[in-house]
């Protein structure tokens, strides 16, 4: 809930996690119902002033629960293996 006694609130912007911020009307239904990413709410008045509030995630995801990290590590290991194998064959041919 916000109010601006001077010029009045023009609009709100909501940014959920990595998504782009969107202009929001009250009530705003969150796209991320898991509540695992932070939410940034920005109130902008008619004069152009803004106030930003960051709401921390209720259920943060631990680093080891992000599967993409493991995919990157495994991909890097596979690339290193084939690079090492190629270099070993190349040195053996000389």
Order of alpha helices (4+ residues) and beta strands (2+ residues): beta-beta-beta-beta-alpha
